[in-house]
């Protein structure tokens, strides 16, 4: 894996917007793009107190976030996965 300075445009913006809308500490939201073989992994980092908000009950919020980001990536013609990192 290698970190890239450039993030996938609209896809990273969608993830950042969604995460900042959900959390109490929006200034602590960080999205990092990591390029793997055939897809880009967007790593989402939030304040420790906000982890439960981005994961949700039974992971429903995290699943919804992943669905919306994948839809944005499909529009761009790219393959993206979202990973929530502690």
PyMOL commands that set and color helices and strands:
alter all, ss='L'
color gray80, all
select helices_A, chain A and resi 9-22+26-28+48-55+57-76
alter helices_A, ss='H'
color red, helices_A
select strands_A, chain A and resi 2-3+30-35+40-45+80-85
alter strands_A, ss='S'
color yellow, strands_A
deselect
rebuild
show_as cartoon
